[in-house]
Amino acid sequence: MSFPEFERMLGAVLPSSCQTSLTLTETPATHDMLTRMLEQAILLGERQHTRLTQIHAPRSLFPELGATFGHVPVADSGDAVVRLVFEPHGLAAA
């Protein structure tokens, strides 16, 4: 998946009034590309008043990815997909 395709997908799902998940079945080719996508997801989410709250990524493909990315927890997806979970600001407090 190209970076412009990823940005279009993000733009299509955000903002949302409820918890929203975006699943990438085509994993990024490199750790650098994944990092760039995650940074963009955080930035676009904040602009749309929707926080990125969870990242699920395959540890087998990205072992250098830590337990968190910025303020977002990272879990092992267990498969070859990347899942990003977004919540509107204030949803978790409700």
Secondary structure, 3 states (H helix, E strand, C coil): CCHHHHHHHHHHHCCCCCCEEEEECCCCCCHHHHHHHHHHHHHHHHHCCEEEEEEEECCCCCCCCCCEECCEEEEECCCCCEEEEEEECCCCCC
